[in-house]
Amino acid sequence: MPDTKRDVLIIGGGHNGLVTAFYLAKAGFKPLVLERSAQIGGAAITDEFHPGFRVSTLSHSAGPIRPDIVRDMQLEKHGARFITPDACVTALSPDGRALSLYQDENKSAQAISAFSQKDAARYPEFAKSLGKIGKVIAEALATTPPDIDHPNSADLWSMLKAGRALRNLGKRDMYRVLRWGPMAVADLVAEYFETELLRAVIAARGIFGTFLGPWSAGSSLQLLIRAAGDPHPAGSAMFTAGGMGAVTQAMASAAQAAGVEIRTSAEVIEIRIKDGATTGVLLSTGEEITAKAVISNADPKRTLLKLTDPIHLTPDFVQKMQHYRGNGTVAKVNLALSGLPNFAAAKNGNASALKGRIHIGHEIDYLERAFDEAKYGNFSRQPYLEVTIPSLTDPTLAPDGKHVMSIYMQYAPYKLKGGWEDRNGDAQRKALGQTVVQTLAQYAPNLPELILTHQIITPLDLEENYGLTGGQIFHGDLALDQFFTMRPLLDWARYRTPVKNLYLCGSGTHPGAGLTGGSGANAAREISKALKK
């Protein structure tokens, strides 16, 4: 087939790929986005998994998306309607009690007072410090990591601004920033609160999606990263009418309006390289597309060790990339329900408490024990769960009177002892689904009888069906040694790769904090500068 010549190619139509494409189009380029799936969106998609029942298949809440990206792309004008319930998260206890934290700080403190007056008094103080620190970190997340060996004037100015912002926090909060990052999140929350349920729901924010437990050093870092986009200590809840697929559909619409071309069912199987520079890509159909630059929204390992022939990379770089950590720990279970489960949190008709996120993992030791099983290759039999019932805020997702439930299950290791597909077929998958339902049934006893069908997605499925190497939802662990100037590798944190005109824009780059669009926006800024030179 004759080559098709293009300006800029973007591999992968997930949210970061679409954000990158949008900003490059605004900068005067003509990007072509190639998505291997039949629908755009990557991990932010909505599917019908049972007749009349639709759910956010993977990601079920926004990052939240950076406000400047929402504004620049005019996502609401392109059809995205964001839903922010009053209750951010409701943490359930086996003794039947529930703790709800709200968008309103004072309302949260009032709910905490039923457990501890001391904690209720300290919560606003903690929230205020976290919010102040989050603003400083947000500035760092929106910048390009500096070139450590040869910083240019922009790098020096950026570091100066960051240092000034840190200093302006005041002595106490500046000390907290430096101290909190390397800490175990269990230690951090224990310094402020005595209520185990409150400790656990805040600590969970520091371990979600990682191969870390609450007692792991550095687990507080992810809590701080998340606070940069959302200052609520336990995180807020931001959903989208129509599921998360509506967000990426709006992004695709905005990108196309800016001049981006999008092709679905276009799987890239090789990045073409000649004389140390990329020349384009090869599709599974045999079609070759040449381009001035190729930008990959796939994870770093998939991009540089699978789509790229390692012969074009130095042995030292290949070895470092092989050791870039990214073993998934999250499974996803989606349920179609004939009615609303009877949770203790919904007693006396208080269903509003279930409209946000529902947290299962009532104490720090519970979370750590769940992690212990994963360390030895088993999925947790008493897992940490984050649950949403999106049909409570968006009834269009299910038939009248019926509901959908979306569940993150942790810990489910990618490297499962015996493998996810055993000689008995999918016994491990079924066992995981049963574990999730049995765990939830402790808090909503009628749940099993309401289930019409379920969808179970393991870390192996995340890799094979959704292109997430190792089943890692963040394209690589968020850890102290894989953050900022070291994401994905030291000397390669500025969206470039060793191959000329081959760039990265996915969550495996800085800041890599989930569905925020930050990596895509940062990458577009730096790639635009490089290409214009």
C-alpha positions in Angstrom: 0.0 0.0 0.0 1.3 3.5 -0.7 2.4 5.5 2.3 0.0 8.1 3.8 1.9 11.2 4.8 0.8 13.1 7.9 2.0 16.0 10.1 1.8 14.5 13.6 0.6 11.0 14.6 -0.8 10.2 18.1 -1.0 6.6 19.1 -4.0 6.0 21.4 -7.2 7.9 21.8 -7.4 8.0 25.6 -8.0 11.3 27.4 -4.3 12.3 27.4 -3.9 11.6 23.7 -7.0 13.7 22.9 -5.8 16.5 25.1 -2.4 16.5 23.4 -4.0 16.4 20.0 -6.3 19.4 20.8 -3.5 21.6 22.0 -1.2 20.7 19.1 -4.0 21.5 16.7 -4.4 24.9 18.4 -0.7 25.4 17.9 -1.1 25.0 14.2 -0.4 21.3 13.6 -2.7 18.7 12.0 -2.7 15.7 14.3 -4.1 12.3 13.4 -5.1 10.2 16.4 -5.0 6.4 15.9 -7.1 4.4 18.3 -6.9 0.6 18.1 -10.4 0.1 19.7 -13.7 0.7 17.9 -14.5 3.5 20.2 -12.5 6.5 21.4 -11.6 6.9 25.1 -9.0 4.4 26.3 -9.8 3.8 30.0 -12.5 6.4 30.1 -15.4 4.7 28.2 -19.0 3.8 28.7 -20.4 0.4 27.6 -23.7 -1.4 27.7 -22.8 -4.6 29.5 -26.3 -5.9 29.9 -29.4 -5.0 27.9 -30.4 -1.5 29.1 -27.5 -1.2 31.6 -24.6 1.1 30.8 -21.6 1.7 33.0 -18.2 3.4 33.0 -16.3 0.2 32.1 -13.0 1.1 33.7 -12.5 4.6 35.3 -15.7 5.6 37.0 -14.8 9.1 38.2 -12.9 12.1 36.8 -9.4 12.8 38.1 -10.7 15.6 38.5 -9.8 17.0 35.1 -7.7 20.1 35.3 -10.0 23.2 35.2 -7.9 24.9 32.5 -8.3 21.9 30.2 -12.1 21.8 30.8 -12.2 25.5 30.0 -9.8 25.4 26.9 -11.6 22.5 25.4 -15.0 23.8 26.3 -16.1 20.3 27.3 -19.5 21.3 28.6 -20.2 23.0 25.2 -19.3 19.7 23.6 -21.7 17.7 25.7 -20.0 16.9 28.9 -22.2 17.4 32.0 -20.3 17.0 35.3 -22.1 15.7 38.4 -20.8 16.5 41.8 -22.9 14.9 44.6 -23.0 16.5 48.0 -21.5 13.4 49.7 -17.9 12.9 48.5 -17.4 9.5 50.1 -19.2 7.3 52.6 -17.0 4.9 54.6 -18.8 1.8 56.0 -17.9 0.0 59.1 -18.7 -3.7 59.9 -20.6 -2.6 63.0 -23.3 -0.9 60.8 -22.0 2.7 61.3 -21.2 4.9 58.4 -19.1 8.1 58.1 -19.9 10.5 55.2 -17.5 13.2 54.2 -19.0 16.1 52.1 -18.0 18.8 49.7 -18.7 21.2 52.6 -15.9 21.1 55.2 -18.1 22.0 58.1 -20.7 19.4 57.3 -17.9 16.8 57.2 -16.7 17.9 60.6 -20.2 17.6 62.0 -20.4 14.0 60.6 -17.0 13.2 62.2 -18.2 14.5 65.6 -20.4 11.5 65.9 -17.2 9.5 66.2 -14.8 11.9 67.8 -15.1 15.5 68.9 -11.3 15.7 68.7 -11.2 14.5 65.1 -14.0 16.9 64.2 -11.9 19.8 65.5 -8.7 18.7 63.7 -10.3 17.9 60.3 -10.6 21.5 59.1 -7.0 22.1 60.1 -5.8 19.1 58.2 -8.0 20.0 55.2 -6.7 23.6 55.2 -3.0 22.5 55.2 -3.6 19.9 52.5 -5.4 22.5 50.4 -2.5 25.0 50.7 0.1 22.3 50.0 -2.0 21.0 47.1 -1.9 24.4 45.4 1.9 24.5 45.5 2.1 20.9 44.2 -0.4 21.8 41.4 2.0 24.4 40.1 4.8 21.8 40.0 2.5 19.3 38.3 1.6 21.8 35.5 5.3 22.4 34.7 7.8 20.4 32.8 10.4 18.6 34.9 13.7 20.4 34.6 16.8 19.1 32.9 18.9 18.2 35.9 22.2 18.2 34.2 21.7 21.2 31.8 18.8 23.4 33.0 17.9 26.2 30.6 16.6 29.6 31.6 13.0 28.3 31.6 13.9 25.5 33.9 15.7 27.8 36.3 12.7 30.2 36.3 10.3 27.3 36.9 12.4 26.1 39.9 12.7 29.6 41.3 8.9 30.0 41.1 8.4 26.6 42.8 10.9 27.5 45.5 9.1 30.8 46.1 5.7 29.2 46.3 7.1 26.6 48.8 8.6 29.4 50.9 5.3 31.3 50.9 3.5 28.4 52.5 5.1 29.4 55.8 7.5 27.5 58.0 5.0 25.0 59.3 3.5 23.9 56.0 6.8 24.0 54.2 8.1 21.6 56.7 5.1 19.4 56.2 5.6 19.2 52.5 9.2 18.0 52.9 8.3 15.6 55.6 5.0 14.2 54.4 6.0 13.0 50.9 8.3 10.2 52.0 6.1 9.1 54.9 3.8 6.1 55.2 0.3 7.4 54.8 -0.8 5.4 57.9 1.7 7.4 60.0 0.4 10.7 58.5 -3.2 10.1 59.3 -2.4 8.8 62.7 -0.8 12.1 63.6 -4.1 13.9 63.1 -6.9 11.5 63.8 -7.9 8.8 66.3 -10.9 7.3 64.5 -9.9 4.3 62.5 -12.7 4.7 59.9 -11.6 8.3 59.2 -7.9 7.3 59.1 -8.6 4.5 56.7 -10.7 6.4 54.2 -8.1 9.2 54.0 -5.2 6.8 53.8 -6.9 4.9 51.0 -6.3 7.9 48.8 -2.6 7.3 49.1 -2.6 3.6 48.0 -5.2 3.5 45.3 -3.9 1.9 42.1 -0.4 1.3 43.6 1.5 -1.7 44.8 1.8 -0.1 48.2 0.1 -0.6 51.5 -0.7 2.2 54.0 2.4 1.3 56.0 4.6 1.5 52.9 7.2 4.4 52.9 6.2 7.1 50.3 2.5 6.2 50.2 1.8 9.8 51.4 3.1 11.1 48.1 0.1 10.0 46.1 -2.2 11.7 48.7 -0.3 14.9 48.1 -0.4 14.5 44.3 -4.2 14.0 44.4 -4.6 17.0 46.7 -3.1 19.1 43.9 -6.2 18.6 41.9 -8.7 18.0 44.7 -8.1 19.4 48.2 -10.7 17.3 50.0 -8.7 15.0 52.4 -10.5 11.8 51.2 -11.1 13.1 47.7 -14.4 14.3 46.2 -16.7 12.7 43.7 -17.0 13.9 40.2 -19.0 11.9 37.7 -20.3 12.6 34.2 -23.8 12.1 32.8 -23.6 9.2 30.4 -20.6 7.8 32.2 -16.9 8.6 31.7 -17.2 7.8 28.0 -19.1 11.1 27.7 -16.0 13.0 28.8 -13.8 11.5 26.1 -16.5 11.9 23.6 -16.6 15.6 24.4 -12.8 15.7 24.2 -12.9 14.1 20.8 -15.6 16.6 19.6 -13.4 19.5 20.9 -10.3 18.1 19.2 -12.1 17.6 15.9 -13.5 21.1 16.0 -9.9 22.3 16.4 -8.8 20.3 13.3 -7.8 16.9 14.7 -8.5 13.8 12.6 -9.5 10.6 14.6 -9.4 7.1 13.3 -10.7 4.2 15.3 -10.0 0.5 14.7 -6.6 1.5 13.7 -4.1 -0.6 15.6 -0.4 0.5 15.5 1.9 -2.6 15.6 5.2 -0.9 15.0 6.8 2.5 15.2 9.0 2.9 12.1 12.6 4.2 12.8 15.4 5.1 10.4 18.7 6.6 11.3 17.7 7.2 14.9 14.5 9.1 14.0 10.9 8.0 13.7 9.4 8.1 10.2 5.9 6.9 11.0 4.0 3.8 12.0 2.8 0.5 10.6 -0.8 -0.6 11.2 -2.1 -4.1 11.7 -3.8 -3.9 8.3 -0.4 -3.4 6.7 -0.9 0.3 6.1 2.0 2.5 6.7 1.6 6.2 7.7 4.6 8.5 7.6 4.9 11.6 9.8 7.2 14.3 11.0 6.6 13.2 14.6 4.9 10.3 16.5 3.5 10.8 19.9 2.5 7.8 22.0 -0.3 7.8 24.5 0.5 4.2 25.3 2.5 3.4 28.4 6.3 3.7 28.3 7.0 0.0 28.3 4.6 -0.8 25.5 5.9 2.2 23.4 9.6 1.6 23.8 9.9 -2.1 24.3 7.1 -3.5 22.1 6.1 -1.0 19.5 9.7 0.1 19.1 12.4 -2.3 18.1 14.9 -2.2 21.1 17.7 -2.4 18.6 17.3 1.3 18.2 17.9 2.0 21.9 21.0 1.6 24.0 21.3 -1.5 26.2 21.5 0.7 29.3 18.2 2.5 28.4 16.5 -0.9 27.6 17.6 -2.3 30.9 16.3 0.7 32.9 13.0 0.6 31.0 12.6 -3.1 31.7 12.8 -2.3 35.4 10.3 0.5 35.3 7.7 -0.8 37.7 4.1 -1.2 36.6 2.4 -4.3 38.1 -1.3 -3.7 38.4 -3.2 -4.2 41.6 -6.7 -3.2 40.6 -9.6 -5.3 39.2 -12.9 -3.9 38.2 -16.4 -5.5 38.8 -19.5 -4.0 37.2 -23.0 -5.2 38.4 -26.4 -4.9 36.8 -28.9 -4.8 39.7 -32.7 -5.2 39.8 -33.0 -2.7 42.7 -31.0 -0.6 45.2 -29.0 -2.6 47.8 -29.9 -2.0 51.5 -26.8 -0.4 52.8 -26.6 0.7 56.4 -25.7 4.2 55.1 -29.1 4.5 53.4 -31.1 3.8 56.6 -34.1 6.1 57.0 -34.2 6.8 53.3 -30.7 8.5 53.3 -29.8 7.3 49.8 -28.0 10.6 49.2 -25.0 9.2 51.2 -24.6 6.6 48.5 -24.5 9.0 45.6 -20.7 9.7 46.0 -18.1 7.0 46.5 -18.5 4.2 48.9 -15.4 3.0 50.8 -14.9 -0.5 52.1 -11.9 -0.8 54.3 -12.7 0.3 57.8 -9.2 0.4 59.4 -5.6 0.8 58.5 -4.8 -2.8 59.5 -7.6 -4.1 57.2 -6.0 -2.2 54.2 -2.5 -3.5 55.1 -3.8 -7.1 55.3 -5.4 -6.8 51.9 -2.0 -5.7 50.6 -0.2 -8.5 52.4 -2.0 -11.1 50.3 -1.0 -9.4 47.0 2.6 -9.3 48.1 2.6 -13.1 48.0 0.8 -13.4 44.7 -2.8 -13.8 45.9 -5.8 -11.6 45.4 -7.2 -10.3 48.7 -10.0 -12.3 50.2 -11.0 -9.3 52.3 -10.3 -6.6 49.7 -10.3 -2.8 49.9 -13.2 -1.6 47.6 -14.2 1.7 46.1 -17.8 1.5 45.0 -20.1 3.8 43.1 -23.8 3.5 42.1 -23.8 6.0 39.2 -27.5 5.3 38.4 -28.4 7.2 41.5 -27.1 10.5 40.0 -27.7 9.5 36.4 -30.9 7.4 36.0 -30.3 7.1 32.2 -27.7 4.4 32.9 -30.3 1.8 33.9 -34.0 0.9 33.4 -36.5 2.5 35.8 -36.1 1.2 39.3 -32.9 -0.6 38.5 -29.3 0.3 39.1 -25.7 -0.3 38.0 -22.8 -0.7 40.4 -19.2 0.1 39.6 -16.5 -1.5 41.9 -12.7 -1.1 42.1 -11.3 -4.1 43.9 -7.8 -3.9 45.4 -5.6 -5.9 45.8 -5.6 -8.1 42.7 -2.0 -8.6 41.6 -1.2 -8.8 37.9 1.3 -11.6 38.8 -1.3 -13.9 40.3 0.0 -17.2 41.7 -1.2 -19.8 39.2 -2.2 -17.1 36.7 -5.5 -15.5 35.9 -6.4 -18.2 33.3 -6.0 -21.6 34.9 -6.8 -25.1 33.7 -10.3 -24.9 35.0 -11.2 -22.1 32.6 -11.8 -18.8 34.4 -12.1 -20.1 38.0 -9.9 -17.3 39.4 -12.0 -14.7 37.7 -15.2 -16.1 39.2 -13.6 -16.5 42.6 -12.6 -12.8 42.5 -16.2 -11.8 41.6 -17.6 -13.9 44.4 -15.1 -12.3 46.9 -16.2 -8.8 45.9 -19.9 -9.7 46.2 -19.5 -11.5 49.5 -17.5 -8.6 50.9 -20.2 -6.1 49.9 -22.9 -8.4 51.2 -21.5 -7.9 54.7 -22.7 -4.3 54.3 -25.7 -4.8 52.1 -27.1 -8.3 52.7 -29.6 -8.3 49.9 -27.1 -7.5 47.2 -26.5 -11.1 45.9 -30.2 -11.5 45.1 -30.4 -8.3 43.1 -27.6 -9.2 40.7 -28.8 -9.7 37.1 -25.3 -10.0 35.6 -21.8 -9.0 36.3 -18.7 -8.0 34.4 -15.3 -8.9 35.8 -12.1 -7.3 34.5 -8.8 -8.5 35.9 -5.4 -6.9 35.6 -4.6 -9.4 32.8 -7.8 -8.1 30.9 -6.5 -4.6 31.4 -3.3 -5.5 29.6 -4.8 -7.7 26.8 -8.0 -5.8 26.1 -7.1 -2.2 27.0 -3.4 -2.1 26.3 -2.3 -1.3 29.9 1.0 -3.2 30.3 1.1 -5.2 33.5 -2.5 -4.1 34.1 -1.2 -0.9 35.7 -3.9 1.8 35.4 -1.5 4.7 35.8 1.0 3.4 33.1 3.5 2.7 35.9 3.6 3.0 39.7 3.3 6.4 41.2 6.3 6.3 43.7 9.1 8.5 44.9 11.5 7.0 42.4 9.1 7.2 39.5 7.9 10.7 39.9 8.7 14.2 38.5 12.2 14.2 37.0 12.2 10.3 37.2 8.9 9.6 35.4 9.3 7.4 33.5 13.2 7.5 33.9 15.8 10.0 35.0 16.9 12.1 32.1 13.8 11.2 30.1 11.1 13.1 32.0 10.5 15.8 29.4 8.2 13.8 27.1 11.1 13.0 24.7 12.5 9.5 24.1 16.0 8.4 22.8 14.4 8.2 19.3 14.3 11.6 17.6 10.7 12.9 17.0 9.2 10.1 19.1 7.4 11.5 22.2 5.3 10.3 25.1 2.1 11.9 26.4 0.4 9.3 28.5 0.1 8.8 32.3 3.6 7.2 32.3 4.9 10.8 32.1 4.8 13.6 34.6 2.5 14.1 36.4 0.7 10.8 35.7 -2.0 11.3 38.3 -4.9 9.5 36.7 -7.7 11.1 34.7 -6.7 14.8 34.9 -5.3 15.4 31.4 -2.2 16.9 33.0 0.3 14.7 31.1 -1.4 15.4 27.8 -1.4 19.2 28.3 2.2 19.3 29.5 3.4 17.1 26.7 1.6 19.2 24.0 3.3 22.3 25.3 6.8 20.8 25.1 6.3 18.9 21.8 5.0 22.0 20.2 8.1 23.9 21.2 10.4 21.1 19.9 8.6 20.8 16.5 8.5 24.5 15.9 12.3 24.6 16.3 
